[in-house]
Each structure stands twice: as structure tokens, then as C-alpha cells.
Amino acid sequence: MMKRTLFPAMFAAASLLGCGKSEDPVVTPPAMEKPRQAEAESVAPAEPVAVLTGTPTAPPEVVAAEPPRPAARPASQTPAAAPTNVPPPTKPDPALGQQTYRQACAFCHDKGIAGAPKLGDAAAWSARVAQGVDTLYASALHGKNAMPAKGGNPSLADVDVRAAVDFIVSQSR
């Protein structure tokens, strides 16, 4: 006995064969068509692609197709390139600085481990602060002596480390 679900596929095959087409039909269930369409829409070609052209009676030809290019802007509308090596200007965030200090810096700087100047010790910090905040940022970001870069947490953002330095300086004056 024949199942009803096969009938539409068999009917499509018989229709194509009756029209004089000799190719075997490929029947795709409707549930599988949508994911393929979503894949095709989400992938944008970055390089030239090859396109097959032709008809059922003529052999296919390979034709190179260029991906669409965005329209050029007039020079007056082209944005100026921002320097990439300059950190964005930020205002000190005391709450972020304190949180980052507690996560990455407090273990050593609360106890003075390995010669780390203690938080709030104005005498120990005065010479360091006199060198400038940029020097303190560089030491905290890249490490110095026994202190590892970013307090040993490489996943910290530079902004967070700078906020911790600002917090330390504010507590050590």
C-alpha cells in the first residue's frame, strides 16, 4: 500500500517526465527550504563568485560575477581616520576603579606583597605619582618588577586597569 506522503513527489516526477524533461527531479521538503534560504541570506560573498548559466538543453557556462561594491562617497563626506594608538578620553569612574582594584590589585597592594606599595600609603606612592599618571598606567598595563601586566588578569580591559590606577592614586594622596 502506498503512503499518502509520497504521492505529491511521485506526481511531480510524473509531471516532469511527461513534459519531456529527462532529468530526475529533486524534491525538497518545505521544512528544509527555509534553513537553506537563511544560510544563503546570512553569507555575503567577499570575493568574486562563479555563476553557472545555461538552459536545460545547452551546456552550462561558468561566468565570473563581481560582488556589489558600495557607492563611493564624495571627499567632503568621507570621515577622517581616527588615530588608533591613542586611548579614548575617559572620565575616571571611582566605582569601576574600586571594583577592578578589589578583583586584580588588592591581594598584593593591601598587604604589600613582593614590595607592592600599600593602598593609602602616601609616602610610598608620592614618588610614583610624581612620575606622572601615564607612567603608572603603563606599569599597570604592561607590568613592572614583580607586578604582572593587568594585575595578572589579561582579560581586563585597559579602561578598567586605568580606572583602578585612578582609584589607587585617589586613595594614596
Secondary structure, DSSP 8 states (H G I E B T S, - for coil): ---GGGHHHHHHHHHHHHTT--S------HHHHHHHHHHHHH---SS-EEEEE--SSS--EEEEE---------GGGS-----SSS-------HHHHHHHIIIIIHHHHTTTGGG---TT-HHHHHHHHHT-HHHHHHHHHH-BTTB-GGGG-TTS-HHHHHHHHHHHHHH--
